[in-house]
């Protein structure tokens, strides 16, 4: 049995000292993980950023747990895409008006349940698809049919924020938004072929390969000075699993 589950369990004591919510152990039930995701979201996200084997933990997460952890980020990305579409001078005026109305309806929603129904409206997303999502990859990712993909992208961008920023020659800041981290991640996928090959399966499903990308990122430094390039190149042959 690998040693990383034992390392993860060492967080249980500190967790119990500050929370009444049961610790989400490796072998904990989905219900336990979901309760932790709902009531201690920030704590879990902090642990995933600091734990040395986060890619192993993510592979264990049930879809509903992943959905809960990333829901606020997905909503933020949708809101940003709505605003970007209205501000783009190339956007058709009819589309600008529709996006404004869509965003306003969501803003005026009486509760989160109603807001989610508005954001995931089939009618709106049918129009989005017909309009090619305004040629906006973030809006494309926000489509309800891609919820899982966006969730994986956002969680990865959160866990490896500093390293992804360094890979593309940018600086990372603690207060960077989910949208900023996602954009850096998309830039890395576009500009770094070896990173993309390690991150996604080479098929129509384009599934995130957490095991492979976790080992890949272990070789990436986060100093942002470009030295990561040599490390990425030298480890490329090791990615042929």
C-alpha atoms as one frame of an Amber mdcrd trajectory, in Angstrom:
protein
   0.000   0.000   0.000   1.396   3.452  -0.867   2.446   5.709   2.004   0.533
   8.820   0.946  -2.756   7.767   2.669  -0.853   7.705   5.960   0.497  11.188
   5.276  -3.023  12.461   4.584  -4.286  10.966   7.861  -1.778  13.066   9.823
  -4.013  16.081   9.159  -6.872  14.488  11.134  -5.670  15.639  14.558  -5.387
  19.312  13.628  -8.709  19.100  11.781 -10.498  17.726  14.875  -9.175  20.575
  17.017 -10.936  23.257  14.991 -13.912  21.522  13.371 -16.824  19.348  14.458
 -17.120  17.999  10.926 -15.582  14.510  10.579 -12.208  14.491   8.833 -12.454
  13.343   5.182 -10.079  10.409   5.386  -8.994   8.493   2.302 -11.447   5.689
   3.092 -14.250   7.986   4.301 -17.715   7.714   2.782 -18.991  10.027   0.072
 -21.355  11.491   2.660 -18.435  12.390   4.933 -16.527  14.008   2.082 -19.608
  15.892   0.929 -20.285  17.221   4.429 -16.680  18.404   4.671 -16.868  20.013
   1.222 -20.010  21.914   2.209 -18.965  23.009   5.697 -15.166  23.124   5.495
 -14.551  23.934   1.834 -11.717  26.378   2.472  -9.967  23.909   4.759 -10.069
  21.122   2.184  -8.832  23.425  -0.565  -5.981  24.553   1.685  -4.989  20.948
   2.400  -5.051  20.095  -1.297  -2.675  22.981  -1.996  -0.220  21.904   0.684
  -0.419  18.112   0.497   2.325  16.545  -1.591   0.059  13.948  -3.209  -3.067
  15.979  -3.969  -3.463  14.318  -7.359  -4.070  11.030  -5.538  -6.781  12.573
  -3.373  -8.550  14.199  -6.325  -8.796  10.850  -8.091 -10.821   9.567  -5.123
 -13.364  12.398  -5.122 -16.919  11.508  -6.075 -18.485  13.762  -8.754 -20.810
  15.425  -6.247 -17.873  16.278  -3.970 -15.914  17.789  -6.849 -19.026  19.714
  -7.858 -19.454  21.123  -4.345 -15.814  22.172  -4.020 -15.736  24.023  -7.326
 -19.272  25.441  -7.506 -18.362  29.008  -6.394 -15.490  29.104  -8.882 -17.675
  27.913 -11.750 -20.225  30.590 -10.948 -17.447  33.195 -10.902 -16.206  32.052
 -14.313 -19.714  32.193 -15.776 -20.228  35.710 -14.402 -16.896  36.810 -15.849
 -17.781  35.322 -19.237 -21.127  37.133 -19.187 -19.388  40.447 -18.510 -16.620
  39.829 -21.048 -19.170  39.119 -23.763 -20.877  42.442 -23.132 -17.614  44.391
 -23.160 -16.212  42.872 -26.347 -16.616  45.447 -29.122 -16.941  42.637 -31.670
 -19.992  41.157 -29.943 -23.280  41.496 -31.816 -25.616  43.985 -30.078 -28.351
  41.365 -29.873 -26.005  39.041 -28.029 -24.897  41.853 -25.724 -28.513  42.500
 -24.717 -29.221  38.814 -24.150 -26.120  38.355 -21.999 -27.027  41.442 -19.965
 -30.545  40.147 -19.362 -29.277  36.671 -18.497 -26.805  38.077 -16.003 -29.422
  40.375 -14.475 -31.876  37.518 -13.974 -29.192  35.538 -12.159 -28.268  38.554
 -10.037 -31.892  39.015  -8.972 -32.444  35.338  -8.138 -34.113  34.914  -4.753
 -31.798  32.086  -3.677 -28.915  29.901  -4.866 -31.241  27.194  -6.168 -33.046
  29.661  -8.416 -29.764  31.248  -9.507 -28.388  27.857 -10.525 -31.533  27.166
 -12.554 -31.072  30.464 -14.392 -27.350  29.948 -14.998 -27.918  26.426 -16.354
 -30.991  27.337 -18.424 -31.293  24.958 -21.371 -32.786  27.708 -23.533 -29.857
  30.043 -22.898 -27.246  27.379 -23.500 -28.924  26.281 -26.724 -28.472  29.855
 -27.957 -24.891  29.904 -26.674 -24.096  26.779 -28.653 -25.699  28.258 -31.772
 -23.606  31.406 -31.308 -20.423  29.367 -30.786 -20.241  30.628 -27.187 -19.156
  34.017 -28.456 -15.829  32.397 -29.359 -15.006  32.456 -25.643 -13.368  29.282
 -24.339 -14.384  30.102 -20.762 -18.042  30.409 -21.744 -17.657  27.135 -23.653
 -16.288  25.462 -20.519 -19.135  26.887 -18.430 -21.742  24.935 -20.412 -23.604
  22.486 -18.123 -22.452  19.595 -20.314 -18.849  20.444 -19.386 -19.300  20.926
 -15.644 -17.005  18.034 -14.791 -14.257  19.221 -17.142 -14.365  22.777 -15.817
 -14.344  21.479 -12.242 -11.199  19.452 -12.887  -9.533  22.398 -14.644 -10.340
  24.772 -11.793  -9.208  22.418  -9.050  -5.939  21.757 -10.859  -5.413  25.492
 -11.424  -5.955  26.049  -7.692  -3.656  23.281  -6.461  -0.795  24.175  -8.795
  -1.364  27.935  -9.090   2.242  28.961  -8.448   3.750  26.331 -10.707   1.395
  27.008 -13.614   2.159  30.729 -13.363   5.893  29.977 -13.432   5.486  27.698
 -16.439   4.142  30.572 -18.526   6.465  33.195 -17.054   3.964  34.995 -14.838
   3.807  35.789 -11.131   1.195  34.230  -8.881  -0.500  36.116  -6.046  -2.502
  34.750  -3.082  -5.527  36.850  -4.011  -5.660  35.741  -7.663  -9.215  34.933
  -8.718 -10.351  31.543  -9.963 -10.769  33.134 -13.389  -7.153  34.333 -13.409
  -5.867  30.900 -12.434  -8.037  29.256 -15.076  -6.755  31.594 -17.790  -3.160
  30.752 -16.878  -4.006  27.069 -17.007  -5.563  27.451 -20.467  -2.500  29.391
 -21.624  -0.238  26.580 -20.432  -2.343  24.008 -22.284  -2.110  26.103 -25.440
   1.610  26.902 -25.293   3.199  23.827 -23.683   2.636  20.603 -25.670   4.320
  18.362 -23.093   2.131  19.790 -20.347  -1.008  19.213 -22.399   0.070  15.654
 -23.203   0.553  14.944 -19.503  -2.710  16.626 -18.508  -5.264  15.268 -20.980
  -5.943  11.957 -22.675  -5.448  12.083 -26.427  -9.024  11.237 -27.361 -12.424
  12.847 -27.762 -13.158  12.570 -24.039 -10.038  14.603 -23.140 -10.067  13.222
 -19.596  -7.691  14.724 -17.046  -4.874  12.286 -16.238  -4.378  13.169 -12.577
  -1.819  10.450 -11.942   0.385  11.456 -14.852   0.042  15.192 -14.395   0.708
  14.879 -10.666   4.054  13.224 -11.331   4.763  15.762 -14.072   4.114  18.744
 -11.816   6.374  17.314  -9.123   9.271  18.183 -11.455   8.180  21.779 -12.046
   9.749  24.577 -10.026   7.693  27.651  -9.220  10.296  30.428  -9.241   9.024
  31.885 -12.503  12.506  32.422 -13.947  12.115  30.020 -16.861  14.264  27.254
 -15.378  11.230  24.987 -15.367  11.562  24.538 -19.115  14.622  22.301 -18.843
  13.021  20.191 -16.163   9.890  19.689 -18.220  11.888  18.697 -21.261  14.077
  16.204 -19.442  11.160  14.418 -17.852   9.126  14.087 -21.043  10.333  10.510
 -21.791   9.059   9.457 -18.361   5.510  10.377 -19.351   5.056   7.333 -21.577
   3.123   5.171 -19.135
